[in-house]
Amino acid sequence: MEPQFSFPFKPYDIQKKFMSELYKTIDDRKLGIFESPTGTGKSLSICCGALQWLKDNNKAIIEDIKKQISDFNEANSLIPDADDWLQEEYTKIKNNQALASLQLKLHKFQQREEYFNELQKRVAASKANLNKIDHYFKKNIIDDSCKSDDKNDFDLEDDLMIDEIEAKDDDDSESEEPIEESNPITKIYISSRTHSQLSQFVGEIKRTNFNNNIRVVTLASRQHYCINSDVNKLKNVNLINERCLDLQKSKSKPTSTDMDGRATKKTKTKSCKSCTYYNQGNITKLKERLLVDVMDMEDLVKCGKILKACPYYASRMALDDSEVVLISHAGIVSSGARSGINLKLENNILILDEAHGLTAALENAHSAPVSMKQLTAVKLYLKFYINRYRAKLSSRNLLQLNQIGFVVGKLVGDLKQDKTQVAKIYTLEDFVIKTEIDHLNLRPLVEFCRKARLAPKLHGFSMRYSQQELEEKENTVDRKKSFKDFLSNMSKKKEDRVEEKDGKEELKPVPEISAGSGLYALLDFLEMLCERSENGRVLVQYGENAQLKYLLLNPAERFKDVVQQCRSVVVAGGTMEPLSEFKSLLNTDIVNIVKCDHVVPSENVLGVCLSRGPGNVMLNFSYENRMSKELLDEVGRILRNICSIVPGGIVCFLPSYSYENKVYEHLKNTNVIEAISKRKAVFREPKSASDVDQVLQKFASAVNAKHSEQNGALLLSVVGGKLSEGLNFSDELGRCVLVIGMPYPNVKSPELQEKMAFLNRATPGAGAVYYENLCMKAVNQCIGRAVRHANDYATVLLVDERYSRTQTITALPSFVQKSLISNCSFGQTISSLAKFFAKHKNKR
């Protein structure tokens, strides 16, 4: 039976196809790869198709349970008299047990519906009392007397002491709700690359007919949801987590210990030390509001401030009762993140949108970088910490701390040891042997640091005491300093840098590096080492930006359990080539592949591969050629001519920030920028993310200005930068997208070379394919910024003769391939552009 979709307006044929295939894939418990170009309403199609299946499935389950109950009742009444009375009684008991189980399941469904009907009434009554809530909101709901500065956060010396770790320590774990029986309702998990893209899904759900009858929850970390200013100012997500847990603890804590480390006295702390927003009554109210009203993250945070309730715990509390859960790729692909929020994938639906970023999310989730600066800060403050509290630490804790110090010292020493190389890759076994830590069992050390919560203690210690203050205290205690040490200390204070004198190392960390955040990074790195994966490697980078980084060469192996648990997994995106990558992630070749055409007709898109410039110079922007004056001059001529023909906005993507800067400076020095500015305003992509909105607003104002002498604007951007993904340059904002050069990653990177070698060992030639795909994925994301709806039109200009290669053309989006003119000279290009815009000007 074909499903009847509830669409907010008449859908295109490709949207009907997308929804039908998605519905069928989920219903048949299959895996799916869905390609739907940007501008085809993919997000809305996902919402309509998945939610329609969810509602139909719930209805079908209830009807099936009722039918089974009816069948059992009928069967019980028709059980014939058997010769064997024992068998007859056994059959009746068995049927009655099955009947009771079905009735219980049906009761749960009915109970659930009654609960949500009551919930809607309670929330409606709460909204009717808005005047009272507004009164509190205007009074700034936060009691200033409960705010604390950094000093008050650590006002007791013993707050910095680590606790003795027992065999079972429940004090440091988060308080969890009792584990209840699994929910009979199937959930739909929708994942995307960023939280802003998840908010777009919330907007699309609001547009559907399910808006008033669907329970949606967006999950995020405390870093995004915390509204306590004293906590979220810590910035580092691990420190935010630890501080949040601190505020939930008992208001009395040990402040004095005997010789054995046992607490002898308890002192009550101020009540304002607890979090104002961690109020179970208010959190429950916020949870109910979240389940009734479809909210995005911004709405939930705003409502949390009004109700004086924590959005993070409200979203977690609402998880069990939700039907649709929105979560970032990072939260799905990491097993630690899933277990941390008790996220259950078993027999549920997982839809991964923007799947081109899924592999990168897997690699990031299973990589662990730790820099030399972080290791230096940890080594320094750990040494001071041990010396200061040595007399109070138990022998067991002191041993563990010294072992951690030993490991950190070995890692720092290794990074300083070999200055002849830039970087090197090691297997896990070779690395631990090289650093001389192979004799240690690292896992108990990591567990000790986690349970003892050493990182937040060390953070508080480093925030409370400056390095100079700690050194002076140590010098006061130990007056037997050698003359060399004295000179070394004096020199260190003057130069404020790391020095090595007569073989003795003097460390001075950069002030902005927190010892606590550095220890978190170190623990993540050591945890990866403990796994001893045969596909794991350690990148050791020497020099000024020295660091250690754990790499997982085959992240797909960590995605297998996700696929196996789910009822159905669907990966979706604008361009899903190469399909082999996603088949590898799904761990099967048996997959439903759905490719949708673009809603934009082929005559609304013009693709051009420009091979020769205005000076008849062959355009090859390889790394070796791109800096030549000849090519830079050609770029200037191309931009001047394009800006004179193309109306509205032009977005030009360049391979890197350094090359964008080089091009801009050359164009400025040769007066090309001045010439272009007479026709179009010129803008550049900012390096700071905080400046992006301002630049985009100015760009849009320049494009839409009707009384200006200029005709639109030119925006110089970077492939893979802040403007190449997730932004919408529709209509006049993006009449032409230029991609100058091919953005291949640095082939000399040890990390990339190791990955390619690993792929080649598995399949000869796979490394080169992977390298090509990295480039074309980035190019396709740039192309997708324009042509965002059915009536839009734009040109795509690919400036490099290598774009005319057959294998490169096949990697481009299908809607561009249909109208693509390859191997073009500059004269042909200008003629084609002029005809294209003249035709659309007449149409308009």
N, C-alpha and C positions, 0 to 999 in steps of 0.2 A: 504493500500500500504506500502510495506516494505521500510524504508528509505535507501538511498545509502550513507554510511558513507565515509568521506574523512579521511583515516588513513594514517600516514606517512610511514608505512610499513605493511606487512601482519600481521593482528592481530591474537591472539590466539582465540580459540572458546569461552573461558570464557569472553574475552574482547568483542567479538561480542554480547554475551548474555547480558553483563553489559550495553553496549551502547544501544541495542535494548530496553531493559526493562526501562532504564532511559528515552529514547525518548518517549516510550509509556506512562510512568507514568506522564511526563510533559504534553504530548498532551491530556491525559484524565483528567487533572486537579486533580490528585490524590496525596496522601501522600505516601512516599516510605521509606523503610528501606533497605539499600544495604550493604551487607557484601562481601568484596573482600580482601583476605589476602594480606599482605605486599609482594611486589615483582611481583604482577600481573598487574602492569601498571594502577592502579586505577585512578590516577590523569589524565593520558592521556586519559583514557576511559571517564572520566567525561567531559573533555574538548571537545572531539570529539562528544560525544552523545549530550551534551547540545548545543554546537555551531551549530551542524547540524540541530537540532530542531529550533533554533533561525532563521537561514537563511531560512529554509523551511517555517516557520511560517510567516515571513515577506513577502515572495514571495506569500504565499497563501492568506494573507490579501489583498495585492495589486490586485491579480487576482479576489478575491471575490468582492472587491469594484468596479472594472471595470465591472464585470458581473452584479452587482446590478444597476450600472448606465445605462448599456445597457437595462436591464429589465425595468427600470423606463421610459426610453425614448420610448421604444416600447409600454409600457402601456399607456403613455400619448397620443401617436398617435392613439391608438385603443380604447380610451374612447368613448363608444357609446352615442348618443344623449339621454339624459334622459328627462322624462316628467317634472321632477323637476329641473329647471335650477340652482337653488341655490345649490342643492346637487352636481350637475355637476361641478360647479365652486369650491365648497369646496374640492372635490376630486382632482381637478387639482392643487389647491394651496397646498394641503397636499403633493401631489406627488412632486411638484416643491421644496418644503422645504426640503423634504428628499433627493432629487437629489442634491440640493445645498450643503447640509451637506456632502454627499458622495464626491462630487467634491472637496470640501474644504479639506477633509481628504486625498484624492488622491494627491491634490496639495502640501500638507505638505510633503508627502512621496517623491514626485518628487523634491520639493525644498530642502529637506534634502540631497538627493543624489547629487544634483548640488552643494550644499554647501560643501560636503566632497570631491567632485572632485576638487573644487577650493582650498580647504584646502591642499590637497596633492600637488598641484602645488606650493602653497605658501611655504610649508615646504621644498619642493625640491629646490626651489630658495634660501631659507635661508641656506640650507646645502651647496649650491654651494659657499656660502660666508664664508666658514669655516676658511680660512686663516686670515680674519679680526677678527673673534671671537677668534681664537687661540692667536692672538696678544694680545687681551685684557686679555685672560685667563692667559697667561704667565706673564702679568704685575700684576697679583694677584688681579684682579677685585675689591677688597674691598678697599675703600679709607680710609687709616688709620686715617685721620683727623676726620672721622665720628665715630670712635670707642670711647667708653666712659668707664671709670672705674666705680666701685660701687659708688664712691663719687659723680661723675657727674650725676649718675642716680637720685640722691636725693639731688640736689644742692640747692633746695629751701625749706625752712622750711615748707611752707604751702603746699608743695606737699604731706606731710604726713597727712594733715587734711582731714577728711571725709567730703563729700559734703552733703548739705541738700537734703533729699529725697523728691521729689514731688510725686503727685499722678501718674504722667506719666513721666518716665525718660528714654528717648531714647538714651541719650548720652553714656550710658555704654554698650549698646548692640552692637553686631557686625553688620557692614554694610552688608546687604544682597541684593542680586539681586532681582529685582521685580518678584513677583510670576506670572508665566506665565501659560498658559493652559497646562494641563497634556500632557505628551509625548505619542504619539500613539504607539511608539516602546516598546515592552516588554523587560525588562531588566532581566539579569541573575545575581544574587548575589551568589558568591562563598565565603564561609567562612571557615576558618581553625583556628587551635589553636594558631599558632604563625605567625609572619610576614615572617620568613624564609620559612615556608611551603607555604605561599602565593606566594613568589618569585619562588618556584618550579612550581606552576601553570602557572606563566608567561612563564617559560622555556618550559613547555609542550605546551602552546598555540603557541609559536613560532615554534614548531615542526610540527604543523598541517598545513593543506592547507589553513586555514583561516588567516594565519599570516598577509597577506597584505590587508585584507579586514574585519578587526574586530577592534572595538574601546574598549580598555581595560583601566580601571582606578583602581589603588590600593589606597584605603583610609587608612589614618593613622593619628595619632594625631600630634600636633606641636612638641611634644617631639621627634618624629622620623623624621619629615620633616624640622624643623627649621634649617636654615643655617646661621643665625645671631649669631655669637659667643657670643655676649653680652647678648643674650636671652637664648640660650640653655645651657649656663653654670649654670643656676639656678637649673637644674636637676628636681625639682618638677614640675609635669605637670601643676598643677593649677597656680603656679607662672609664668610659661612660658606663659600660656594663657593670664594672666593679663598683663604681661609686653608687650606682642605682641599687645594687644589692646591699651595700653598706647601709644605705638609708632605710632599708627594710628590716634591719636587724633589731634585736632587743635594745631598749633604751638604756639598759645597764650593762656595763662591760667591765672586765677585770682591768684594774689599773695598777695593781701591786702584786708582785709574785715573790714566793720564797726561793730558797736556793735551788730547789728542784724544778722551778718554773711553774708551780701551781699558784692559782689565784688565791690571794689571802684577803682581798678587800674589793668590794664592788662600789663604784661611784655612779650615781645617776647623772646622766648627761641631760642637756636641755631638750625639751620636747620638740623644739623647732628643728632638731637635727633630722627628724624623719621627714620624708618627702610629703609636701602639701597635697600632691596629686595622687598619692597612693592610698586612696580611700575606697574600700571595697563597695560601699553603697553607691558612691558616685560613678565608679568604674562600671558597675552593673547597669546604671542608668544610661551611660554612654554606649555600652554594648547593645542595649535594647534599641537605642536610637540608630545605631549602625546597622542592625539587622532589619529595621523597618525602612529606613531611608537609604537609598543608594548613594554612598559618599565616596569621593576620592580622598587622597591623603590630606590635601589642603583643607577640605571640608571637615575631616575627622579631627585634625589638629585644632581648628577653629572652634569646633563644638566642644572639644576637650577643655579648652581654656574657659569656655562659658560655664560648663558643668563642673569645672574644677576636678577633672578626672584624667587619668593617664591614658592617652590614646594607644600606647604600646600594649598595655595589659588589657585594654578593652578589645583591641583587635584579636589578641590571642584568646581571650575568653569567648569571643564570638565565633572562633574557628569551627568548633564542633557543630554549631547550629547553621553554619553557612552552606550555601549551595554552590556558589562560585567563589573561588579564591584567586586573587591576582597577586603575583609574586615575581620578582626579578629572576633572570637566569642564574645569577649568583646564588640565590636562595634555594634553587632547585638542584643545581648540579653538585653542590657540596653536601656530602652525607652528614658532616658535622652540623651544618646549618639546618638541615632537615630534622635531625634528631633534637637539636636545641629548641625547636618550636613545636616538636611532636607532630610533624606533618606526615600524614598517612596517605601514601600513594596507592596502596593495595586496592585493586578493583575499581580505581577511579580513572578519570579521563585527564590526560595532560596535553595541552595545546601550546606549542612553543612558537611564538611569533618572532619576526625579525631573526630567523634562524641562521642567517649568515654570520651572526655574532656568537653562535652557540659554541663552536669549537674554541674560540678565543676565551669565552667565559669558563669553559672547562679547564683550559690551560692556566688561566689566572687563578682559579680556585685551587689548583693543585701545584702551584709554584709558590716558593717561599723565599723572597729576597731579604737579606739583612746586610746593611751597609757597614763600612768600616767605622763611620762616625757613631752609629748605634752601638756597635761592639765596644768601641772605646769608652763611650759613656757608661755602659753596663759594667765594664771592667773597673773603671775608676770608682764609681759610687758603690759597687758591691764590696770593694776593698775597704772603703770608708765605713760602710754599713757593718761589716764583720768586726772591724777594729772597735767601733763604738759600742756594739752590743755583745761583744765576746763573752763578758762575764755573766750576762743574763741568758745567753743561748744555751739550750740543752746540748749535750755532746752529739746527739744524733743530728739535730738541726745544723750544728756547726760543721759537721762532717759533710753534709749535703751541700751547704753553701760553699765550702772550700772546693768541693768537686765541680760545682758550677763555675766557680772562679777559675779553676784549672782549665776547663773546657774553653771558656771565653779567651783565656790567655793564649791557648794553643791556636785558636782561630785567628786572633789578632796577629800573632807571630807569623802564621802562614801567609797572611795578606801582605805583611811587610817584608817577608823573606825574599821573594823573587821579584825583582824590579826590572828584569830584562824582558818580560813578556807583558802583553796587554791583557790577554785573557786565555784561559785554558779550561777544557772540559774534562771531568773525571767521572768514572763510575763510582757508585757509593762505596764499594769496598776499597778502591784505590784512595778515595778521599780520606776516609777515616784512618787508614794506615799512614798516609802522608802527614796528616795533622796529629798523629800519635794519640788518638782517642779511641782506637779500636779495642782497647782492653776494658773500656767502661761500658756498663749497661746504661744506655742513655734514657731508656723509657722510665725507670723509677725516678730519675732526676727530673724529667719533665713533669711527671705526675706530682712529685713533691712541690715543685714550683707552682703548679696549678692549684693544688689543694691548700698550700700555705699562703696562696695569693701574694707571692713575693713581688710580682710586678707592680701592683698598686702601692704596696709598702715602699718599694724602692722609688716609685714616682713621688710619693709624699715626702720621702727622705730627701730626694734631690731638689724638690721644690722648697723645702724648708731650710736647707743648709746650702750655702754656696760652697764651691770648691775651696776658695781661699779660707773661708771660716773653718772648714773641716781640716785643712792642712795646718792652720795655726793651732788648732786644738791638739792635733797629733804632735806637733813640734813641742808644745808645752809639756805633754806627757813624756815624750822621748827626747831628752836633751842631748843625747849622745849622737849627735849628727856629725858626720864626717865633714871636713872642709869642702870636699868635692860636692857633696849633697847640698851644702849651704849655697855654694856658688851656682849650682844647678837650679835651686829654688829661686834665687834672686833673678837669674837670667830668664826663668820661665815667667815670672810676674811681669818683667819688662816687655818681653816679646809676645806674650800671650799666645803661644803656639806650642805644638808638639816638638820636643827636642830629644835627641839621644846623645848622651855624653858618657864616654868611657864605657860603652856597653850598657849603661843604665837608661831605661826608657822613662821619660816623663810625659804624661798624658794630660792633654787639656781638651775636653770635648767642646764642640760648638754649643753655645748656650741654648739654642732652640731645640736641640736634641734631648728628648726626655729619656732618662734611664728606664722608666717604666715601659714606654712604648718600644724602646730598643729591646728590652727583655721579652716582650710579647713576640716581636719579630724573630728573635733568637729561638724561642720555644717552638714557634711554627716550623722553623727550619729544622730543628732537632727532631720534631715529631715526624717530619717527612723522611729524615734519615733512618728513623726506627722502622719504617715500613719495609725497607730493603727491597724495593721493587726492582726487577731486572730492567724495567724501562725507565728507571730514574737516573738522573745525572746531576752533577753539581758543577755549575759555572763559577769559576774563580776569576774575578776581574781585578786586575792590579791597577796601580797608578792613583791619580788624584781622586777618581770616583770609585775607589776599591769597594768591592762587595762580594758576597757569596749569594748564590741563587740556586735553589733546587728546581729542577726541570723534570716534568713528566712527558716523555716523548710520545706516549700513546694514551691521551686522555680518554679515548673512547672506551677503554676497559673499565673506567669508573662510571660510565653511563649505562652499563649493561644492567645493573640491578634496578635502575629507574625504569627501563623498558620492561623488564620482567615483572615488576610489581604492578604496573598499570594495566587497566583493561584495554586501553587504546592510547597510542601516542601519535600526535600529528605535529609535524614540523612545517611551518609556513613562512613564506617570505616573498619579496618582490622578484628576486632572481635566485633560483635554487640550483644553479650550475656551480660545480659539477655534482651530479646526483650521487656519484660514487662516495663522496664525502659523507652524505647524510645516510646512505645505506650502511656505511661503516659504523656510524654512530648508533643506528637502530639495530645493528648486528644481524642484518638479514637482507636478502635480495628480494624476498617476498613482501612487497609493499605496494600500496595503492598510490600511484603517481597521478596527480591531477595538475594540468597546466592550463591556465586561463589566459585568453588574449586580453589585450588592453582595451578599455572602453573607448579610448581615443582612436578615431579612424586614421589609417596610415597616411592620408594626405595632410594630417595635422602635425606630423613629425617629419623633419628632414635631418637625416644623419649624413655627415660628411667626414671622410678620412682624408685629411689634408697632408699630402706627401711632399710638396714643394712650396716654398714661400714666394713672396712677391719678387725676390731677386733670383728666382729659379734655383735656390739653394735646397739641396735635399735635407729634409727636416728629420734629424735623428737625435733626440735629446737623451742619449745614453749618458751615463755618469762621466765618461771620458770627454764627451763633446759639448755638453750643455753649457759650460762656462765660456765657450769661445765667443769672441766679439761678433763674429759673423752671424751666429744663431741668435744672440741677444738682439742684434739689429733687426733680424727677421721677425722676432717676437714683437718688437715695437711697431714695425710696418703692418703686421697682421692685425694688431689691436687697433691701430688708427683706422684702418679700412673697415674693420668689422663694426667699430663704434659709429661710423658714418652711415652704415646701412641698416643695422639692427635697431628697431625702436625699443623703448622701455629699458628693462634691466638686463645686464649681461653679468654672468657669474663665471669667472675664470679661475680654474683650479690648477695649481702648480704642485710639483712633486714633494716639496719640503719647505719648511719655514726659512731655512737658509737660502734656498734657491729663490723663493718669493722675494726675500730681502735683496738678493743680488739683482733680480730682474727689475724690481722697483727702483733701486738706486741707479741702474743703467738707464732706465727710461727717464728718470728725473734729470740725469746729467746730460742726456741727449735731447732734452726739451720735448720728449714725446708725451710725458704726463701733462705738460702745459697745453700741448695741442689737443689732447683728448679732453681735457677739462673744459674746453670751449664748447664741446658737444655734450659730454656726459660728466657728472660728478664722479670722482674716483675715491673709492674706499678700500681699506685693507682689513683683512681678518686680524682681530686683536689676539695677542698671546694670552692675555688674562681672560678667563671665563666670565668674570664679573662685568667685562666691558662689551660682551657680545650683544646683549639686548640693545644697548645704546647705539652701536654701529648699525645694527639691523633696522632700527627705527629711523636713523638718518638716511640709510639707503632707501627705505620704502618711501620716505618723504620726498627724496630727490626724484624717484621714479614717478611718483604720483603728482608731482608739482606741474600744474597746467600752464601757469603764466610765466614760467622760467624760460630763459634763453636756452638752457640745456635740455636735451631730449633724453632723459633717463639717467642711468648711473652704471658704473662699472665697479664690480666688487672683486678684488683679488683675494683668493682663498687658497687653502692648502688641502690636498688630498689626505683624508684621514684626520683632518682637523675638526674644529668645533662646528663648522658650517657644512660638512660633507655628509652628515647623517642626521635624520630626525627633523630637518627643517623643510619648510614649504615655500618654494619660490614659484608660486602659481601665477598665471596670467602675466600682467605687465612686469612683475618682479623677476621673471626668468624667461625672457623670450629667446635667450641663447645661453647654452652651457658650453664653455670651452674647457677641454682638458689638454693641457700642454705637457707633452712627454708621457712616459709610462712609469708609474710610481712603483717600480720594483724595490723590494727591501734590499738592504745591504747584503750582498751575497758573501761578503767576507766575514760576516758576523759568525762567531763560533757557535752561537746558539742555533742559528739557521742552518749552518753546515752540518751540525750534529743531527738535527731533525731530518734533513734531506738524506743524509747517509743512512739513518735508521729506516726511512721509507724505502730507499733503494735496496737495502738488504732484504726487506720483505717482498718488494715487487720492483724489478729493474725498471728504471725510468720514472718511478713514482715521485722521486724528489724533484725532478724538473717540472712535472705536472703541478705539484704542490706550490712550487715557486711561481709559476705562471698564474695559478689561481689566486694567490695572495694579491697579485697586482690587479687582476681583472675584477675581483670582488670590490676593491677600493674604487676602481673606475666606475663600476656599475652603480655604486652608491652615489657617486657624484652626479651621474646621468639622471638618477631618480629624483633629484631635487626639483626638476621642472616637469611640466605636463602632468598636472595633478587632478584633472577632472575631464569629463567627456568633451567639453567645449573648449578646452585649452589647446594651445598650439605653441610649438617652440622648435628651435634647431639645436642639434647636438654636433659640435665641431671637435673632432679628435685630431689634435695637431701632432703628428708623428708618423713617419712612413711605416713604422712597424705595426700600426693599427690595421693596415691593409693585408696583413698575413691571414691566411685562411683560418688557422686555429684561433687567432685572436678575434676575428669577426664572429665565429660561432660562439664565443664566450660572451658576446654582447647581448643585452636584452632583446627579446624577439621583436618587440614593437619598434626598436631602432633598426634592426636588420632588414625589416620589410622595405624601408625607404632609403637604405644606406647607399651612398655613392662612394666607392673605395678608390684609392690611389688617385686622388684629385690634384690637379694643379691649382694654383691660387686663382687664376682667371676663371676656371670652371666653378670654383667655390663661390667667388663673389657673384657670378652670374646666377647660380642656383639660389643663393640667399636672397638676392634682389627679387627674383621671380616669386619665391615663396612668400615673402612679406607683402609684395604687391598684390598677390592673389588673396591673401587673408585680409588685407586692408579693404579691398573691394567687397569681400564677403561681409565684413563687419559693417 
